[in-house]
Amino acid sequence: MNQATLPDVLTIEETSTYLRITVEAVLRQALHGKIPGRKIEDDWRFLKVAI
């Protein structure tokens, strides 16, 4: 999936691909408030425009 076809709301895996960093790095940055995201039950979601 290239960046042009990513949806507006991204999963943690899609965010990792978009930012070209590991899933663990996305999670760490989200937990520290460096990447805005929301945890919905067991899943994280990120707004593409906010990244």
N, CA, C and O atoms as a Tripos MOL2 file, in Angstrom:
@<TRIPOS>MOLECULE
protein
  204   203    51     0     0
PROTEIN
NO_CHARGES

@<TRIPOS>ATOM
      1 N           0.8540   -1.1720    0.0000 N.3       1 MET1
      2 CA          0.0000    0.0000    0.0000 C.3       1 MET1
      3 C           0.9000    1.2340    0.0000 C.2       1 MET1
      4 O           1.7190    1.4080    0.9030 O.2       1 MET1
      5 N           0.7500    2.0800   -1.0000 N.am      2 ASN2
      6 CA          1.5620    3.2840   -1.0120 C.3       2 ASN2
      7 C           0.8490    4.3970   -0.2570 C.2       2 ASN2
      8 O          -0.3300    4.2790    0.0750 O.2       2 ASN2
      9 N           1.5730    5.4750    0.0090 N.am      3 GLN3
     10 CA          1.0420    6.5460    0.8440 C.3       3 GLN3
     11 C          -0.1770    7.2230    0.2350 C.2       3 GLN3
     12 O          -1.0190    7.7310    0.9740 O.2       3 GLN3
     13 N          -0.2950    7.2460   -1.0620 N.am      4 ALA4
     14 CA         -1.4370    7.8900   -1.7060 C.3       4 ALA4
     15 C          -2.7330    7.1210   -1.4800 C.2       4 ALA4
     16 O          -3.8150    7.7030   -1.5530 O.2       4 ALA4
     17 N          -2.6400    5.8120   -1.2030 N.am      5 THR5
     18 CA         -3.8400    5.0020   -1.0250 C.3       5 THR5
     19 C          -4.1770    4.7440    0.4400 C.2       5 THR5
     20 O          -5.1210    4.0060    0.7240 O.2       5 THR5
     21 N          -3.4390    5.3270    1.3730 N.am      6 LEU6
     22 CA         -3.7390    5.1260    2.7790 C.3       6 LEU6
     23 C          -5.0410    5.8330    3.1430 C.2       6 LEU6
     24 O          -5.3150    6.9240    2.6420 O.2       6 LEU6
     25 N          -5.8470    5.2190    4.0130 N.am      7 PRO7
     26 CA         -7.0850    5.8660    4.4430 C.3       7 PRO7
     27 C          -6.7850    7.0520    5.3620 C.2       7 PRO7
     28 O          -5.6450    7.2440    5.7840 O.2       7 PRO7
     29 N          -7.8140    7.8460    5.6690 N.am      8 ASP8
     30 CA         -7.6420    9.0110    6.5390 C.3       8 ASP8
     31 C          -7.3910    8.6280    7.9900 C.2       8 ASP8
     32 O          -6.7390    9.3710    8.7240 O.2       8 ASP8
     33 N          -7.9030    7.4740    8.4100 N.am      9 VAL9
     34 CA         -7.6690    6.9600    9.7590 C.3       9 VAL9
     35 C          -6.7820    5.7290    9.6190 C.2       9 VAL9
     36 O          -7.1290    4.7730    8.9250 O.2       9 VAL9
     37 N          -5.6340    5.7680   10.2890 N.am     10 LEU10
     38 CA         -4.6350    4.7180   10.1230 C.3      10 LEU10
     39 C          -4.5500    3.8110   11.3400 C.2      10 LEU10
     40 O          -4.7630    4.2500   12.4700 O.2      10 LEU10
     41 N          -4.2380    2.5500   11.1030 N.am     11 THR11
     42 CA         -3.9130    1.6220   12.1820 C.3      11 THR11
     43 C          -2.4720    1.8810   12.6010 C.2      11 THR11
     44 O          -1.7750    2.6780   11.9720 O.2      11 THR11
     45 N          -2.0310    1.2260   13.6400 N.am     12 ILE12
     46 CA         -0.6520    1.4050   14.0850 C.3      12 ILE12
     47 C           0.3300    0.8800   13.0320 C.2      12 ILE12
     48 O           1.4110    1.4390   12.8510 O.2      12 ILE12
     49 N          -0.0510   -0.1880   12.3470 N.am     13 GLU13
     50 CA          0.8130   -0.7380   11.3000 C.3      13 GLU13
     51 C           0.9090    0.2150   10.1090 C.2      13 GLU13
     52 O           1.9900    0.4250    9.5600 O.2      13 GLU13
     53 N          -0.2310    0.7910    9.7140 N.am     14 GLU14
     54 CA         -0.2350    1.7490    8.6090 C.3      14 GLU14
     55 C           0.5470    3.0110    8.9720 C.2      14 GLU14
     56 O           1.2440    3.5810    8.1330 O.2      14 GLU14
     57 N           0.4240    3.4380   10.2240 N.am     15 THR15
     58 CA          1.1740    4.6090   10.6910 C.3      15 THR15
     59 C           2.6630    4.3250   10.6630 C.2      15 THR15
     60 O           3.4600    5.1860   10.2900 O.2      15 THR15
     61 N           3.0320    3.1330   11.0510 N.am     16 SER16
     62 CA          4.4310    2.7140   11.0050 C.3      16 SER16
     63 C           4.9770    2.7780    9.5830 C.2      16 SER16
     64 O           6.0760    3.2840    9.3580 O.2      16 SER16
     65 N           4.2200    2.2750    8.6410 N.am     17 THR17
     66 CA          4.6220    2.3130    7.2310 C.3      17 THR17
     67 C           4.7010    3.7500    6.7350 C.2      17 THR17
     68 O           5.6570    4.1250    6.0570 O.2      17 THR17
     69 N           3.7080    4.5470    7.0680 N.am     18 TYR18
     70 CA          3.6340    5.9420    6.6260 C.3      18 TYR18
     71 C           4.8330    6.7490    7.1310 C.2      18 TYR18
     72 O           5.4030    7.5550    6.3960 O.2      18 TYR18
     73 N           5.2100    6.5220    8.3990 N.am     19 LEU19
     74 CA          6.3200    7.2690    9.0010 C.3      19 LEU19
     75 C           7.6800    6.5990    8.8020 C.2      19 LEU19
     76 O           8.7270    7.1800    9.0910 O.2      19 LEU19
     77 N           7.6360    5.3710    8.3040 N.am     20 ARG20
     78 CA          8.8630    4.5880    8.0860 C.3      20 ARG20
     79 C           9.6450    4.3700    9.3770 C.2      20 ARG20
     80 O          10.8670    4.5100    9.4210 O.2      20 ARG20
     81 N           8.9000    4.0240   10.4260 N.am     21 ILE21
     82 CA          9.4900    3.6430   11.7050 C.3      21 ILE21
     83 C           8.8070    2.3600   12.1630 C.2      21 ILE21
     84 O           7.7910    1.9620   11.5950 O.2      21 ILE21
     85 N           9.3520    1.7180   13.1740 N.am     22 THR22
     86 CA          8.7860    0.4530   13.6400 C.3      22 THR22
     87 C           7.4600    0.6780   14.3660 C.2      22 THR22
     88 O           7.1660    1.7780   14.8350 O.2      22 THR22
     89 N           6.6800   -0.3800   14.4460 N.am     23 VAL23
     90 CA          5.4220   -0.3450   15.1960 C.3      23 VAL23
     91 C           5.7050    0.0060   16.6550 C.2      23 VAL23
     92 O           4.9600    0.7670   17.2720 O.2      23 VAL23
     93 N           6.7810   -0.5490   17.1990 N.am     24 GLU24
     94 CA          7.1510   -0.2740   18.5840 C.3      24 GLU24
     95 C           7.4530    1.2060   18.7860 C.2      24 GLU24
     96 O           7.0890    1.7800   19.8130 O.2      24 GLU24
     97 N           8.1160    1.8280   17.8120 N.am     25 ALA25
     98 CA          8.4300    3.2600   17.9040 C.3      25 ALA25
     99 C           7.1570    4.0980   17.8430 C.2      25 ALA25
    100 O           7.0360    5.0910   18.5610 O.2      25 ALA25
    101 N           6.2100    3.7110   16.9980 N.am     26 VAL26
    102 CA          4.9220    4.4210   16.9280 C.3      26 VAL26
    103 C           4.2160    4.3200   18.2730 C.2      26 VAL26
    104 O           3.7310    5.3240   18.7960 O.2      26 VAL26
    105 N           4.1530    3.1330   18.8290 N.am     27 LEU27
    106 CA          3.4920    2.9220   20.1150 C.3      27 LEU27
    107 C           4.1540    3.7530   21.2070 C.2      27 LEU27
    108 O           3.4710    4.4190   21.9850 O.2      27 LEU27
    109 N           5.4580    3.7160   21.2640 N.am     28 ARG28
    110 CA          6.2060    4.4700   22.2740 C.3      28 ARG28
    111 C           5.9190    5.9760   22.1470 C.2      28 ARG28
    112 O           5.6790    6.6550   23.1450 O.2      28 ARG28
    113 N           5.9470    6.4790   20.9220 N.am     29 GLN29
    114 CA          5.6970    7.9050   20.7090 C.3      29 GLN29
    115 C           4.2440    8.2740   21.0110 C.2      29 GLN29
    116 O           3.9770    9.3600   21.5250 O.2      29 GLN29
    117 N           3.3190    7.3920   20.7010 N.am     30 ALA30
    118 CA          1.9030    7.6410   21.0100 C.3      30 ALA30
    119 C           1.6820    7.6710   22.5250 C.2      30 ALA30
    120 O           0.9550    8.5250   23.0330 O.2      30 ALA30
    121 N           2.3000    6.7550   23.2290 N.am     31 LEU31
    122 CA          2.1520    6.7040   24.6860 C.3      31 LEU31
    123 C           2.7330    7.9390   25.3630 C.2      31 LEU31
    124 O           2.2590    8.3460   26.4240 O.2      31 LEU31
    125 N           3.7510    8.5330   24.7600 N.am     32 HIS32
    126 CA          4.3790    9.7400   25.3100 C.3      32 HIS32
    127 C           3.7830   11.0270   24.7370 C.2      32 HIS32
    128 O           4.2600   12.1200   25.0430 O.2      32 HIS32
    129 N           2.7440   10.9020   23.9080 N.am     33 GLY33
    130 CA          2.0570   12.0660   23.3720 C.3      33 GLY33
    131 C           2.7580   12.7660   22.2210 C.2      33 GLY33
    132 O           2.3750   13.8740   21.8480 O.2      33 GLY33
    133 N           3.7780   12.1370   21.6540 N.am     34 LYS34
    134 CA          4.5130   12.7500   20.5420 C.3      34 LYS34
    135 C           3.8100   12.5420   19.2040 C.2      34 LYS34
    136 O           3.9860   13.3330   18.2770 O.2      34 LYS34
    137 N           3.0190   11.4850   19.1060 N.am     35 ILE35
    138 CA          2.1740   11.2320   17.9380 C.3      35 ILE35
    139 C           0.7420   11.1970   18.4550 C.2      35 ILE35
    140 O           0.4270   10.3840   19.3230 O.2      35 ILE35
    141 N          -0.1360   12.0630   17.9420 N.am     36 PRO36
    142 CA         -1.5160   12.0480   18.4190 C.3      36 PRO36
    143 C          -2.2590   10.8170   17.9140 C.2      36 PRO36
    144 O          -2.2680   10.5270   16.7180 O.2      36 PRO36
    145 N          -2.8730   10.1090   18.8340 N.am     37 GLY37
    146 CA         -3.6350    8.9220   18.4710 C.3      37 GLY37
    147 C          -4.6160    8.5750   19.5690 C.2      37 GLY37
    148 O          -4.5700    9.1400   20.6620 O.2      37 GLY37
    149 N          -5.4880    7.6620   19.2770 N.am     38 ARG38
    150 CA         -6.4880    7.2050   20.2420 C.3      38 ARG38
    151 C          -6.4540    5.6940   20.3280 C.2      38 ARG38
    152 O          -6.3530    5.0000   19.3170 O.2      38 ARG38
    153 N          -6.5390    5.1950   21.5550 N.am     39 LYS39
    154 CA         -6.6430    3.7570   21.7500 C.3      39 LYS39
    155 C          -8.1230    3.4260   21.8840 C.2      39 LYS39
    156 O          -8.8190    3.9610   22.7460 O.2      39 LYS39
    157 N          -8.5860    2.5410   21.0220 N.am     40 ILE40
    158 CA         -9.9780    2.0970   21.0380 C.3      40 ILE40
    159 C          -9.9540    0.6080   21.3520 C.2      40 ILE40
    160 O          -9.6130   -0.2230   20.5100 O.2      40 ILE40
    161 N         -10.3270    0.2950   22.5990 N.am     41 GLU41
    162 CA        -10.1950   -1.0540   23.1420 C.3      41 GLU41
    163 C          -8.7390   -1.4870   23.0330 C.2      41 GLU41
    164 O          -7.8890   -0.9130   23.7130 O.2      41 GLU41
    165 N          -8.4200   -2.4720   22.2070 N.am     42 ASP42
    166 CA         -7.0380   -2.9430   22.1040 C.3      42 ASP42
    167 C          -6.2930   -2.3710   20.9030 C.2      42 ASP42
    168 O          -5.1260   -2.6990   20.6860 O.2      42 ASP42
    169 N          -6.9500   -1.5270   20.1260 N.am     43 ASP43
    170 CA         -6.3590   -1.0270   18.8850 C.3      43 ASP43
    171 C          -6.0950    0.4690   18.9490 C.2      43 ASP43
    172 O          -6.8380    1.2210   19.5790 O.2      43 ASP43
    173 N          -5.0260    0.8860   18.2860 N.am     44 TRP44
    174 CA         -4.7060    2.3040   18.1520 C.3      44 TRP44
    175 C          -5.1720    2.7910   16.7930 C.2      44 TRP44
    176 O          -5.1290    2.0590   15.8050 O.2      44 TRP44
    177 N          -5.6270    4.0580   16.7600 N.am     45 ARG45
    178 CA         -6.0030    4.7130   15.5100 C.3      45 ARG45
    179 C          -5.3630    6.0940   15.4790 C.2      45 ARG45
    180 O          -5.2660    6.7770   16.4980 O.2      45 ARG45
    181 N          -4.9290    6.4880   14.2870 N.am     46 PHE46
    182 CA         -4.2380    7.7560   14.0980 C.3      46 PHE46
    183 C          -4.8520    8.4780   12.9080 C.2      46 PHE46
    184 O          -5.1120    7.8660   11.8720 O.2      46 PHE46
    185 N          -5.0840    9.7720   13.0540 N.am     47 LEU47
    186 CA         -5.5720   10.5680   11.9330 C.3      47 LEU47
    187 C          -4.3840   10.9480   11.0600 C.2      47 LEU47
    188 O          -3.4070   11.5210   11.5420 O.2      47 LEU47
    189 N          -4.4720   10.6300    9.7940 N.am     48 LYS48
    190 CA         -3.3760   10.9020    8.8590 C.3      48 LYS48
    191 C          -3.0210   12.3880    8.8350 C.2      48 LYS48
    192 O          -1.8410   12.7370    8.7950 O.2      48 LYS48
    193 N          -4.0150   13.2580    8.8600 N.am     49 VAL49
    194 CA         -3.7450   14.7000    8.8040 C.3      49 VAL49
    195 C          -3.0640   15.2220   10.0650 C.2      49 VAL49
    196 O          -2.4320   16.2780   10.0290 O.2      49 VAL49
    197 N          -3.1820   14.5000   11.1770 N.am     50 ALA50
    198 CA         -2.5690   14.9360   12.4350 C.3      50 ALA50
    199 C          -1.1180   14.4900   12.5570 C.2      50 ALA50
    200 O          -0.3770   14.9760   13.4120 O.2      50 ALA50
    201 N          -0.7280   13.5730   11.7050 N.am     51 ILE51
    202 CA          0.6420   13.0630   11.7510 C.3      51 ILE51
    203 C           1.4530   13.9270   10.8960 C.2      51 ILE51
    204 O           2.6570   13.7090   10.7630 O.2      51 ILE51
@<TRIPOS>BOND
     1     1     2 1
     2     2     3 1
     3     3     4 2
     4     3     5 am
     5     5     6 1
     6     6     7 1
     7     7     8 2
     8     7     9 am
     9     9    10 1
    10    10    11 1
    11    11    12 2
    12    11    13 am
    13    13    14 1
    14    14    15 1
    15    15    16 2
    16    15    17 am
    17    17    18 1
    18    18    19 1
    19    19    20 2
    20    19    21 am
    21    21    22 1
    22    22    23 1
    23    23    24 2
    24    23    25 am
    25    25    26 1
    26    26    27 1
    27    27    28 2
    28    27    29 am
    29    29    30 1
    30    30    31 1
    31    31    32 2
    32    31    33 am
    33    33    34 1
    34    34    35 1
    35    35    36 2
    36    35    37 am
    37    37    38 1
    38    38    39 1
    39    39    40 2
    40    39    41 am
    41    41    42 1
    42    42    43 1
    43    43    44 2
    44    43    45 am
    45    45    46 1
    46    46    47 1
    47    47    48 2
    48    47    49 am
    49    49    50 1
    50    50    51 1
    51    51    52 2
    52    51    53 am
    53    53    54 1
    54    54    55 1
    55    55    56 2
    56    55    57 am
    57    57    58 1
    58    58    59 1
    59    59    60 2
    60    59    61 am
    61    61    62 1
    62    62    63 1
    63    63    64 2
    64    63    65 am
    65    65    66 1
    66    66    67 1
    67    67    68 2
    68    67    69 am
    69    69    70 1
    70    70    71 1
    71    71    72 2
    72    71    73 am
    73    73    74 1
    74    74    75 1
    75    75    76 2
    76    75    77 am
    77    77    78 1
    78    78    79 1
    79    79    80 2
    80    79    81 am
    81    81    82 1
    82    82    83 1
    83    83    84 2
    84    83    85 am
    85    85    86 1
    86    86    87 1
    87    87    88 2
    88    87    89 am
    89    89    90 1
    90    90    91 1
    91    91    92 2
    92    91    93 am
    93    93    94 1
    94    94    95 1
    95    95    96 2
    96    95    97 am
    97    97    98 1
    98    98    99 1
    99    99   100 2
   100    99   101 am
   101   101   102 1
   102   102   103 1
   103   103   104 2
   104   103   105 am
   105   105   106 1
   106   106   107 1
   107   107   108 2
   108   107   109 am
   109   109   110 1
   110   110   111 1
   111   111   112 2
   112   111   113 am
   113   113   114 1
   114   114   115 1
   115   115   116 2
   116   115   117 am
   117   117   118 1
   118   118   119 1
   119   119   120 2
   120   119   121 am
   121   121   122 1
   122   122   123 1
   123   123   124 2
   124   123   125 am
   125   125   126 1
   126   126   127 1
   127   127   128 2
   128   127   129 am
   129   129   130 1
   130   130   131 1
   131   131   132 2
   132   131   133 am
   133   133   134 1
   134   134   135 1
   135   135   136 2
   136   135   137 am
   137   137   138 1
   138   138   139 1
   139   139   140 2
   140   139   141 am
   141   141   142 1
   142   142   143 1
   143   143   144 2
   144   143   145 am
   145   145   146 1
   146   146   147 1
   147   147   148 2
   148   147   149 am
   149   149   150 1
   150   150   151 1
   151   151   152 2
   152   151   153 am
   153   153   154 1
   154   154   155 1
   155   155   156 2
   156   155   157 am
   157   157   158 1
   158   158   159 1
   159   159   160 2
   160   159   161 am
   161   161   162 1
   162   162   163 1
   163   163   164 2
   164   163   165 am
   165   165   166 1
   166   166   167 1
   167   167   168 2
   168   167   169 am
   169   169   170 1
   170   170   171 1
   171   171   172 2
   172   171   173 am
   173   173   174 1
   174   174   175 1
   175   175   176 2
   176   175   177 am
   177   177   178 1
   178   178   179 1
   179   179   180 2
   180   179   181 am
   181   181   182 1
   182   182   183 1
   183   183   184 2
   184   183   185 am
   185   185   186 1
   186   186   187 1
   187   187   188 2
   188   187   189 am
   189   189   190 1
   190   190   191 1
   191   191   192 2
   192   191   193 am
   193   193   194 1
   194   194   195 1
   195   195   196 2
   196   195   197 am
   197   197   198 1
   198   198   199 1
   199   199   200 2
   200   199   201 am
   201   201   202 1
   202   202   203 1
   203   203   204 2
@<TRIPOS>SUBSTRUCTURE
     1 MET1         2 RESIDUE 1 A MET
     2 ASN2         6 RESIDUE 1 A ASN
     3 GLN3        10 RESIDUE 1 A GLN
     4 ALA4        14 RESIDUE 1 A ALA
     5 THR5        18 RESIDUE 1 A THR
     6 LEU6        22 RESIDUE 1 A LEU
     7 PRO7        26 RESIDUE 1 A PRO
     8 ASP8        30 RESIDUE 1 A ASP
     9 VAL9        34 RESIDUE 1 A VAL
    10 LEU10       38 RESIDUE 1 A LEU
    11 THR11       42 RESIDUE 1 A THR
    12 ILE12       46 RESIDUE 1 A ILE
    13 GLU13       50 RESIDUE 1 A GLU
    14 GLU14       54 RESIDUE 1 A GLU
    15 THR15       58 RESIDUE 1 A THR
    16 SER16       62 RESIDUE 1 A SER
    17 THR17       66 RESIDUE 1 A THR
    18 TYR18       70 RESIDUE 1 A TYR
    19 LEU19       74 RESIDUE 1 A LEU
    20 ARG20       78 RESIDUE 1 A ARG
    21 ILE21       82 RESIDUE 1 A ILE
    22 THR22       86 RESIDUE 1 A THR
    23 VAL23       90 RESIDUE 1 A VAL
    24 GLU24       94 RESIDUE 1 A GLU
    25 ALA25       98 RESIDUE 1 A ALA
    26 VAL26      102 RESIDUE 1 A VAL
    27 LEU27      106 RESIDUE 1 A LEU
    28 ARG28      110 RESIDUE 1 A ARG
    29 GLN29      114 RESIDUE 1 A GLN
    30 ALA30      118 RESIDUE 1 A ALA
    31 LEU31      122 RESIDUE 1 A LEU
    32 HIS32      126 RESIDUE 1 A HIS
    33 GLY33      130 RESIDUE 1 A GLY
    34 LYS34      134 RESIDUE 1 A LYS
    35 ILE35      138 RESIDUE 1 A ILE
    36 PRO36      142 RESIDUE 1 A PRO
    37 GLY37      146 RESIDUE 1 A GLY
    38 ARG38      150 RESIDUE 1 A ARG
    39 LYS39      154 RESIDUE 1 A LYS
    40 ILE40      158 RESIDUE 1 A ILE
    41 GLU41      162 RESIDUE 1 A GLU
    42 ASP42      166 RESIDUE 1 A ASP
    43 ASP43      170 RESIDUE 1 A ASP
    44 TRP44      174 RESIDUE 1 A TRP
    45 ARG45      178 RESIDUE 1 A ARG
    46 PHE46      182 RESIDUE 1 A PHE
    47 LEU47      186 RESIDUE 1 A LEU
    48 LYS48      190 RESIDUE 1 A LYS
    49 VAL49      194 RESIDUE 1 A VAL
    50 ALA50      198 RESIDUE 1 A ALA
    51 ILE51      202 RESIDUE 1 A ILE
